[in-house]
Each structure stands twice: as C-alpha cells, then as structure tokens.
C-alpha cells in the first residue's frame, strides 16, 4: 500500500495487487508502452499521454515527470513512511537539499533567491523557459543557498547544477 501526491494535491492511495492496480480502492486500467530510456506512452480512457521521466530521487521518494509538456512533481510514501509520519517521526534529514539541477535544457528567465537565502520545500527558486513554456523550479527540501551557478539569461543543459545549498 502506498500513497502518492501529485503537485502537492491531496494524496491518493495505491494498492498493487496480483489482479492489477487499485487507485483509491477502484481498479485502474491503462495501456503503458516504453518508447525509450525514460520515455513512455500511456493510453487511458481513449486519451493519449506522452510521458518523460525527468528525475527520480529514491532517497526522498520523489519523481518529476513531464506529461504532454507539463511538469508534475510526485511524492510517494510507503506504509513505513506513513507510520513514521503518524507517530510524528517523519524523516527530517530527507528534506535537506544539496543542490538543484536543471530538469531539462532551457533558458533561465527568473531567479527568486540570492546567496544566503533560506528556502523551504516547495519554494520557487528559478524560472526555466523550455520549449516556449515557463517552468517553476521549486526547492525539493529546506536549505540555505550557498551558491547560485547561473544568471538570468543563461542557457542551461539537463542535469546542470543551478543552485548549491
């Protein structure tokens, strides 16, 4: 049993059973095809979805996906995470951030912090323009800015370090 939250929305329960996937206690059916490394095609209820896995962080159990051109941040929790959270013992160490990397190539069009700034999980730190869309790059955890490796107007590559904490 897992829970997952997409873009900080209310979590949904996910139960993977031998008969299939249950989402909030309802069967979930889809057609999933792998197109290449980190590239998938999903067919659900006669709707087509193009999915690219931008990043996976096993330590924080977070995944960033681009679905039909829109970026989605997903946080998953297993039964142990939920039990620790219920007991008030959620892992504070996992919210510590070392750096933020570019999820895709693009152009830095906005920076909303400076060296020495304190950021909290979910704070927007940069705006990255990619494929004529502006994407808010958010802090995946709490930290203090040690260095900003880019400036407004810089072109960046996927995986390039943007901010160090």
Secondary structure, DSSP 8 states (H G I E B T S, - for coil): -EEEEETT---EEEEEETTEEEETTEEE--EEEEEETTEEEEEETTEEEEEEEEEEETTTTEEEEEETTEEEEEEEEEHHHHHHHHTT---GGGGB--EEE-SSSEEEEEE---TT-EE-TT-EEEEEEETTEEEEEE-SSBEE--EE---TT-EE-TT-EEEE-
